[in-house]
Amino acid sequence: MSKFHFIKNKKVTLTIIAVVLLVGLASFFIRGFNIDIDFSGGTEIQIDLGTEVTKEVCDNINDIIADKIGSDYVSSTTKSTANSFVAIIRTGTAALDTEQQATLENALVEAYPKTNVDNIELTTIQPTIGASLTKKAILAVSIAVLLMLAYIWFRFELNSGIAAVACLAHDLFVMLAIYSLFQIPINSNIIAAFLTILGYSINATIIVFDRVRENKKLDGGKSEFGEVVNGAVHDTLARSINTTITTLLTIGLIYILGVDTIKDFALPLIIGILAGLFSSVFLSGMLWDSLNKVIKPKAEKKAK
């Protein structure tokens, strides 16, 4: 990519982003999200049925819930990635009380006699707790983004801050699009993953912006800002790729060897790291250059 001009070929970047945006929005409206009980509220039961959990088994369990407890409680049933005999049953927003839990367990034992009743994991979250967690998640991400905007504005300039925040929005959008497309359950782990990716992505962007500032001083205004940005991106490209590969090797092993709860955290990190590499290399500098053409920096205004 030594001859690729990141500014002159911005149409390539914008085309890729447009495709991702259209696919993501289409998935949001058509498929929606698989909201876990952490946010929606309800009851989750992990139970070893002693038999392979197939799609037919999942559908049958949902029918049992509708028959024994009520159709309002039916949410979804999937199999555990760690053990294909373990069914993960999630009810609707209303949590099951003790009597309903016993009724469901008895019905499952009747339908699947090999069920291991001594190894049942049950989690119950009230809808009010899920709503509170959702608000706190949005608040945490919003505060983090605003503080990053203020920091970059102070360290560089307003246009670079806006460009950095746009990159963060891109990374988070890609993560949500993947979750929607593949119906990956969205649980409380995604909050920590979001905040981790925000920090990782902004660090990669700042490295590019630092080199832009250094090259701009060395250039002394001889070249157009777009040329300075393109040179800075090429100067930091090897570092960005090597850092990403090293990080992905570690996170990838955690995802492959980890338990389900660890995988729930590692998967969005993998997606976010790849999205962050793209945004820091292709998007950040290009946006800064484009914004400078619309909103003139203070230094240029003073010079005029």
C-alpha positions in Angstrom: 0.0 0.0 0.0 3.0 2.3 -0.3 1.6 4.0 -3.4 -2.0 4.2 -2.2 -3.0 7.8 -1.5 -5.5 7.8 1.4 -6.8 11.3 0.6 -7.1 11.2 -3.2 -8.7 7.8 -3.0 -11.2 8.7 -0.3 -14.1 7.6 -2.6 -12.9 4.0 -1.9 -13.2 4.6 1.8 -16.6 6.4 1.5 -17.9 3.5 -0.7 -16.9 0.9 1.9 -18.5 3.0 4.7 -21.7 3.5 2.7 -22.0 -0.3 2.1 -21.5 -1.0 5.8 -24.0 1.7 6.8 -26.7 0.3 4.4 -26.1 -3.3 5.5 -26.1 -2.3 9.2 -29.3 -0.2 9.0 -31.1 -2.8 7.0 -30.2 -5.4 9.6 -31.3 -3.1 12.4 -34.8 -2.7 10.9 -35.2 -6.3 9.5 -33.5 -8.5 12.1 -33.3 -6.2 15.1 -31.1 -7.2 18.1 -31.0 -10.2 20.3 -31.2 -8.4 23.6 -30.1 -10.5 26.6 -31.9 -10.5 29.9 -29.2 -8.1 31.3 -31.0 -5.3 29.4 -34.5 -6.7 28.7 -35.1 -8.4 32.1 -36.5 -11.9 32.4 -35.2 -15.3 33.4 -32.4 -17.3 31.9 -32.1 -21.0 32.6 -29.1 -23.2 31.6 -30.0 -26.8 31.9 -28.3 -30.0 30.7 -31.0 -32.0 28.9 -28.8 -35.1 28.4 -29.5 -35.0 24.7 -28.3 -33.0 21.7 -29.9 -29.5 21.6 -31.1 -29.2 18.0 -33.3 -26.6 16.5 -36.3 -29.0 16.9 -35.5 -29.3 20.6 -35.3 -25.5 21.0 -38.6 -25.0 19.2 -40.2 -27.8 21.4 -39.0 -26.0 24.6 -40.5 -22.8 23.5 -43.8 -24.7 22.9 -43.5 -26.1 26.4 -43.1 -22.6 27.9 -46.1 -21.3 25.9 -48.2 -24.3 27.0 -47.2 -24.6 30.7 -46.6 -20.9 31.6 -47.9 -18.7 28.8 -47.0 -17.4 25.4 -46.0 -14.0 26.9 -43.0 -15.7 28.6 -41.6 -17.2 25.4 -38.4 -15.5 24.3 -35.7 -17.8 22.9 -33.9 -21.1 23.4 -30.4 -21.8 22.1 -27.7 -24.3 22.8 -24.5 -23.5 24.7 -21.3 -23.2 22.6 -19.4 -25.0 25.4 -21.7 -28.0 25.7 -24.1 -28.9 23.0 -26.3 -30.8 25.5 -26.9 -27.6 27.5 -30.0 -25.5 26.5 -30.0 -21.8 27.3 -33.6 -20.8 27.9 -34.5 -17.1 28.0 -38.1 -16.0 28.9 -39.7 -12.7 28.0 -39.3 -9.5 29.9 -41.4 -10.8 32.8 -39.2 -12.9 35.2 -40.5 -16.3 36.3 -41.5 -16.7 39.9 -40.6 -19.8 42.0 -43.7 -21.7 41.1 -43.3 -21.1 37.4 -39.7 -22.1 37.5 -40.6 -25.4 39.2 -43.4 -26.0 36.6 -41.0 -25.4 33.7 -38.3 -27.7 35.2 -40.8 -30.5 35.8 -42.1 -30.2 32.2 -38.6 -30.3 30.8 -37.8 -33.4 32.9 -41.0 -35.0 31.6 -40.1 -34.2 28.0 -36.4 -35.1 28.3 -35.9 -37.8 31.0 -32.1 -37.6 30.8 -32.1 -34.0 32.1 -29.6 -33.3 34.9 -31.7 -31.6 37.5 -28.7 -31.2 39.8 -26.9 -28.9 37.4 -29.3 -26.0 36.6 -28.0 -22.4 36.4 -30.8 -19.9 36.8 -30.5 -16.1 36.5 -33.4 -13.7 37.1 -33.4 -9.9 36.3 -36.4 -7.6 36.8 -37.2 -5.3 33.8 -36.6 -2.2 35.9 -33.0 -3.4 36.5 -32.5 -4.0 32.8 -33.9 -0.5 32.0 -31.5 1.1 34.6 -28.5 -0.8 33.1 -29.4 0.4 29.6 -29.5 4.0 30.7 -26.2 3.7 32.5 -24.6 2.0 29.5 -25.7 4.8 27.2 -24.5 7.4 29.8 -21.1 5.8 30.2 -20.4 5.6 26.5 -21.7 9.2 26.0 -19.5 10.6 28.7 -16.4 8.8 27.4 -17.0 10.1 23.9 -17.5 13.7 25.1 -14.3 13.6 27.2 -12.3 12.2 24.3 -13.7 15.0 22.0 -12.6 17.6 24.6 -9.2 16.1 25.0 -8.4 15.9 21.2 -9.9 19.4 20.7 -7.5 20.7 23.4 -4.5 18.7 22.2 -5.0 19.3 18.4 -8.0 21.3 17.1 -11.8 21.1 16.8 -11.8 19.5 13.4 -9.5 16.6 14.5 -11.8 16.1 17.5 -14.9 15.8 15.3 -13.0 13.4 13.0 -11.9 11.2 16.0 -15.5 11.1 17.4 -16.8 10.1 13.9 -14.3 7.3 13.8 -15.5 6.1 17.3 -19.1 6.2 16.0 -18.0 4.1 13.0 -16.4 1.5 15.2 -19.4 1.2 17.5 -21.7 1.0 14.6 -19.8 -1.8 13.0 -19.9 -3.8 16.3 -23.7 -3.3 16.6 -24.2 -4.2 12.9 -22.3 -7.5 13.4 -24.3 -8.2 16.5 -27.6 -7.6 14.6 -26.6 -9.6 11.5 -25.6 -12.7 13.4 -28.1 -12.2 16.3 -25.4 -12.4 18.9 -26.9 -11.8 22.4 -26.3 -8.3 23.7 -25.5 -8.5 27.4 -23.7 -6.5 30.0 -20.3 -7.5 28.7 -20.8 -5.3 25.7 -20.6 -2.2 27.9 -17.0 -3.1 29.0 -16.2 -4.0 25.4 -17.5 -0.7 24.1 -15.5 1.3 26.5 -12.4 -0.8 25.8 -12.7 -0.3 22.1 -13.3 3.5 22.5 -9.9 3.6 24.3 -8.1 1.4 21.9 -9.5 3.1 18.8 -8.8 6.7 20.0 -5.2 5.7 20.9 -4.7 4.5 17.3 -6.2 7.7 15.9 -4.1 9.9 18.2 -0.9 8.2 16.9 -1.8 9.2 13.3 -2.8 12.7 14.4 0.5 13.1 16.3 2.4 12.3 13.2 0.3 14.7 11.2 1.2 17.5 13.6 4.9 16.6 13.5 5.0 16.4 9.7 3.1 19.7 9.4 5.7 21.5 11.5 8.6 19.9 9.5 6.9 20.7 6.2 6.5 24.4 7.1 3.4 24.9 5.1 5.0 23.9 1.8 2.6 21.1 1.0 -1.2 20.9 1.1 -2.7 19.5 4.3 -4.0 16.4 2.5 -0.4 15.5 1.4 0.8 15.9 5.0 -2.0 13.6 6.3 -1.3 11.0 3.6 2.4 10.9 4.6 1.5 10.6 8.3 -0.8 7.7 7.7 1.9 5.9 5.7 4.5 6.6 8.4 2.3 5.0 11.1 0.8 2.2 8.9 3.2 -0.5 9.8 2.8 0.3 13.5 -1.0 0.2 13.3 -1.0 -3.1 11.5 1.6 -4.8 13.8 -0.2 -3.6 16.9 -3.5 -4.9 15.6 -2.1 -8.3 14.7 -0.4 -8.6 18.1 -3.6 -7.7 20.0 -5.8 -10.0 17.8 -3.5 -13.0 18.5 -4.1 -12.5 22.2 -7.8 -11.8 22.1 -8.3 -14.6 19.5 -6.7 -17.2 21.8 -8.9 -15.9 24.7 -12.0 -16.3 22.4 -11.0 -19.8 21.3 -10.0 -21.2 24.7 -12.2 -19.2 27.0 -15.5 -20.0 28.5 -18.8 -18.5 27.3 -18.7 -15.4 29.5 -15.1 -14.6 28.3 -16.1 -15.2 24.7 -19.0 -12.7 25.1 -16.3 -10.1 26.0 -13.7 -11.2 23.5 -15.9 -11.3 20.4 -16.9 -7.6 20.3 -13.2 -6.7 21.1 -12.1 -8.6 17.9 -14.7 -6.8 15.8 -13.9 -3.4 17.4 -10.1 -3.8 16.9 -10.5 -4.5 13.2 -13.0 -1.7 12.8 -10.6 0.6 14.7 -7.7 -0.3 12.4 -9.8 0.7 9.4 -11.1 3.9 10.9 -7.7 5.1 12.1 -5.9 4.3 8.8 -8.5 5.1 6.2 -11.0 7.4 7.9 -9.5 9.6 10.6 -7.0 11.6 8.4 -9.4 11.8 5.5 -12.1 13.3 7.7 -9.7 15.8 9.3 -8.6 17.0 5.8 -12.2 17.2 4.6 -13.3 19.1 7.7 -10.4 21.6 7.2 -11.8 22.5 3.8 -15.2 23.3 5.3 -14.2 24.7 8.7 -11.0 26.6 8.5 -8.7 26.0 11.5 -7.9 29.0 13.7 -4.3 29.1 12.6 -5.3 29.5 9.0 -7.8 32.2 9.9 -5.2 34.2 11.8 -2.7 33.9 9.0 -5.2 35.4 6.5 
